[in-house]
Amino acid sequence: MEEAGSESADAAELQRLVAVEEQRARFTSQIHNFMEVCWDKCVDKPGSKLDSRTEACLANCVNRFVDTTLSITNRFAQIVQKGGH
């Protein structure tokens, strides 16, 4: 009987690890998307270094994505909390 419990615990741990890896993959994909969008929006001519306008544009672009993502995440959390009560 102990063996079945151990297998169940192993399966649960494996499922947790897979979920963590899926979350990491989604996060990495989102970062690549941010980089692509912001690069296309802000970088006119790639060079050996970024000028101050390009740096500011990239920073603002990424900050807007982060703010939007946090806002959406918070809104979904509110919806879930209201639905749970």
Secondary structure as UniProt FT lines:
FT   HELIX           2..42
FT   HELIX           52..84
//
